[in-house]
């Protein structure tokens, strides 16, 4: 009985390692998969302090990855991300739809959250935004379309 070679090969699970990078300095390396060319992708972070701090960081991030709650750091602000998103959907939605998206974001989101780094926007920030919109007397439809 032949077996499929892919079945016989164990799947790589979320894995990471801690490497020494100096006195009381550690490089935490987390495997993130492969890019389209097959090159391995790693998330590398330097942690200063005791090795336990590096182990805690590794455990916390591996748990977040397996739970689907991991957010990779991004240098982009929410405003910068939205600009890229607008460009990416131009031509795929009607011009009026794009204008509506831009108007809603400019009116309610960018003033409140636009300067925050994308990776720093938390669910509580979004909840506070929704609460603020409700307190302004906006309709549920407007709030839903903004989200």
N, C-alpha and C positions, 0 to 999 in steps of 0.2 A: 504494500500500500504506500503510494507516494504522498508526501505532504507538501503543501504549498510553502516555498521558502520564506515567504513573508510571515506565515503563521508560525513557523519554527523560530524565527528571530524575535527575541523579546522586544516589546515596544518600550522606547525610552520614556520613562515617566518624568514628571517634574523633578529635576535634580539640580543640586548645587554643590559648591565646595567652598571651603575657606582656605585661602592661601596667605602665608605670611608676607607682608610687604614692608616690614620695618619693625622697629621696637614699638610694641603696643599699637600696631597698625596692621589691618587685615584687608585683603581683597576678597569680597564675597562675589562669587561667580555663579550665575544661575543660567542654566541652559534654557533657551526660548524656542528652539526648533531650527528650521533651515529656511533660507531664502529661496527664491525661485531658481537659483543656480546650484543649489545643494550645499552652499556654504553654511556652516553652523553659526547660529546667532546666540550671543551671550549677553546678559545684563551684568556689567561689572560695576561694583560700588566699593569704595574704600570706607572702612569703618575704623575710627580711632578709639582706642580704649582697650578694655580687657577682651579676651577672646569670646567670653560669654555674650558681649554686646553684638559681636559679629554673628554668633550662633543664633541669638534672638532675632536679629534682622533676617537671617536666612530662613528660619522657621516661619516667621510672620509672613514673609513674601511667598514662600512655597505654599503656605496655607491659603493665602489670598489668590494665588494662581489656580490652585485646585478648586477653590470655591467660585471662581469666576469674578472676583471682586478686585483683582489686581489692576492698578492703573500705573502705567509706565510714565516716568517723568517726561515732561515735554517742555521745551523752551517757549512754546507758543502761548500767547494769551488767548482768552476766549474770543476777543475781537479779531485777532489774527487768524484764528481757526475759522471763524465765521466768514471772513473775507475769502479764504481758500475754498470753503464750502460753496459760497455763492458762485465763484468761478467754475467750480466743478459741475454745478448743476445748470449753468447757463447753456441753453440749447436743448436741455432735456425736459425742461418745464416751460410753460407758457410765460412770456414776459410779465404778464400781470401777476402770476403766481409768485415769481421771483421778487417783484416789487412788494407784494404783500409780506413775504417772508422778511425781507430787509426792513420794512416798515415796523413790523411787530418786534423784531429783535432790537432795532434802534430805539424804539419807544419804551420798551419794558426791560430788556435784558442787558444790553451793553452798558447802560448807565450804572446798573447795580453790580454786574459781575464781569463786565468786559475787560477790565484791566488785570483780573486774576489770571494766573497761569492756569492753563487748561487742566493740568494734573492736580491743581489745588482746589478745584471746584468740588465741593462735597454735597451729598444729598441734603444736608441741613441748609446749605446755601440756596438750593433750589426750592426747598420747602418754604424758607423765609421769603423768597421771591413770590411764590404762589400766594402766601398769606398776605403779603403787601398788595398784590394785585386784587385780592378779594376785598381788602380793606378800602381800596380805592373805588370799590363798587363796580369793578369790571365784570362782564358777563362770564359765566362758566365757559361759553364757547371761545371767547377771546383768550381766556387762560389756557384752555385746552390747545388751541391753535398755536399759542406762544411756546408751549412745551414741546 
